[in-house]
Every structure is written in C-alpha cells, then in structure tokens.
C-alpha cells in the first residue's frame, strides 16, 4: 500500500518545513523501518536517531501523528487505524519531540532532560554503598518495589508531552521524578528524608506536576510516571503537617473537607489553604480582591449543604487510608 510520510524538518535557528515522501509499504512495517527506507532510497540528508530497533535503548523517540512514541515500536497499520484518513492517500506525520530544542530534523538537544535527571540524584546514596565486607542484599518483595521505575529507558516521550515542562522551566520533569521515586523506595538508600525534602518543592518538584496523565499515556514501558509522582507526594504527606507548605495544606484540607461534607466547602477552602486558617496574613490579603469580586457578582456561597452520600464517601476515603497504612 502507498503511504505518504509527512516529515517536519528543521535546521538550527531556522523555521520548520514540511517534506513529503511517498512509500509503498507493508502495514506491518515499523515507522523506523520506513524512515530508514526514506534515508537510504530517497534522501540521505534526513536526520534521526536510532540504535537497538527493539524498544530497549529509547533513541528513536519522536512525535508520530502528534503523539510522542518510539519509531521502532509503532507500525504503519497502527498509526493509520488511529487517524481518520478520509478518501485521500494515507498520511503519517512525523515531527521531533516537544519541549526540546531541535538540532536537525528529528534529532533534538536533550541536555536539559539529562540536567534535570541529575538534579534528583538518581543513584543510591554513597553512605549506603560503603557497606564493608558484605553485599547489601534486598528481599524479593523489596526489589519488586523498583520494577516499574527500573523499566524507564529515558526515551524522553513523557518529557516531550509534559505541559508543566512547557510552561515551567524549573520543573524537573516526569522522567526525573519517576527515577526519584526509585530512590525513595530503595531500602538500600540512607537519604530518604533528605530526598523527600528536596522533592517537596512547589515549582521544581512533585507539586509542580499538573496531573494531566499524559506522561502515563505515552510511556512505551508502562513506567507510569504520574503514579510514581503520586507515591512521592504520599510519602511527603505522611511526614508533613498542613502548616508545612501550601501544596501540602491544599491536599490535606481537600481530603478533610470531602470526608466531612462530601465535597469542598468553598467558603472555607481558600481561607484554610491560602490563609492557613488565618495564620498567614499575606495570604489572607491576597484573597481580598477575589472575595470582593465574588461578592459584587453574587457568586460568594454564604451557606454550605453536604452532598448526598457523604457517609459513603467518607467510608471510601477511610478504607483507602486504612489500606495504605496497612501496606506501609
């Protein structure tokens, strides 16, 4: 079958252009195989990364039909079935990863990706490695806690699609925080408390994540970065009080209010989170303009009615909290 490959090409410091190549392909061919044919048979100047061709190295990350993926894993049939082609010749669009500067065509500069990984210290602490005269052994159940994060091949797909990285240059990214949880869960590491203090950051750490879930969706190895970020948040919440910081207070106040009334009491939520229950004068003053606008437009809720099924909601929350406590 004939397929048009629409490739976004770009040189450094120049605008991207679109170049189209028509190939006679087998539906089972991988996107990487098709790119190889384009380079070998049509245009030797096309630049892209590749190595293992077997979903191991992560080198061939790129955007395929608008979604970050590995070119060696995705095939023609899968890409065409996922898009509405209409009556025109089937087309697959290939572009470089997002959130990375382009070096040439599909090759991107990943320096920020590696720098952010380094920021979370993704290796077992030196003190734990200096164990004399014996190996530092783990039980199988302890080692199993590292399986998902250990599967990360650092392909950059999650970083490419992360909207927090797009708007916040201080955010280390989902790949780094997934690796960070590996250290938190590793029983051989001796710096868990210090690590959690480091990751407990409103702009660069776990609280900067917008929880859009897209990192989990595009991860080719099912590492589920958002799940690992949530686990770090859980560890932090277990060790900190509501007075520690606004992000922690936000989570704790939200859960407490839903347990109490089935949903959030908007009259108290901002006062407790931003104003720290009248302890933060600066935070309280920041609420004044918003409060006045709400009053002027008749949108301020003067009463609160608990939702139906509040007792069931409370039971569910308590059951989850008891389950988490029993597995710690």
Secondary structure, DSSP 8 states (H G I E B T S, - for coil): -EEEEEEEE-BTTS--EEEEEEEE--TT-BHHHHHHHIIIII-TT-----S-SSSSS-TTEEEETTEEEETTT-BHHHHHHTS--TTS--EEEEE--TTSEEEETTEEE-HHHHHHHHHT--S--HHHH--TTS-----HHHHHTTHHHHT----SHHHHH-HHHHH-TT---HHHHHHHHHHHH-TT-S-HHHHHHHH--TTTSGGG-----HHHHH-TT---HHHHHHHHHHHHHHH--TTS-HHHHHHHHHHHHHHHHSS--HHHHHHHHTSTTTT-HHHHHHHHHHHHHHHHTT---------TTHHHHHHHHHHHHHHHHHH-
